[in-house]
Amino acid sequence: MSTGNETKSKAAKVSPEKVETATPSEAPSQAESKLVEVWPLRSYQDQGEIKRRGGPGYAVPKRHADQLITARLATDKPPQA
């Protein structure tokens, strides 16, 4: 048979304040720092859109940018006009 004191002590052990989550003000700054602007070197389809050679630059996550650059589809340096 359990008493009320045992239930209170179990409830006291679980503290919702100890759960760490990112605050809304921190989340956008972390996401923004992981974006890289790339410019297409050749025409290709990316994320359901056709990216044209010589087209405008667009922001993608760093890992995706690395894949595009390695495949020589895009560059992270602005094109010379």
Secondary structure, 3 states (H helix, E strand, C coil): CCCHHHHHHHHHHCCHHHCCCCCCCHHHHHHHHCEEEEEECCCEEECCEEECCCCCCEEEEHHHHHHHHHCCCEECCCCCC
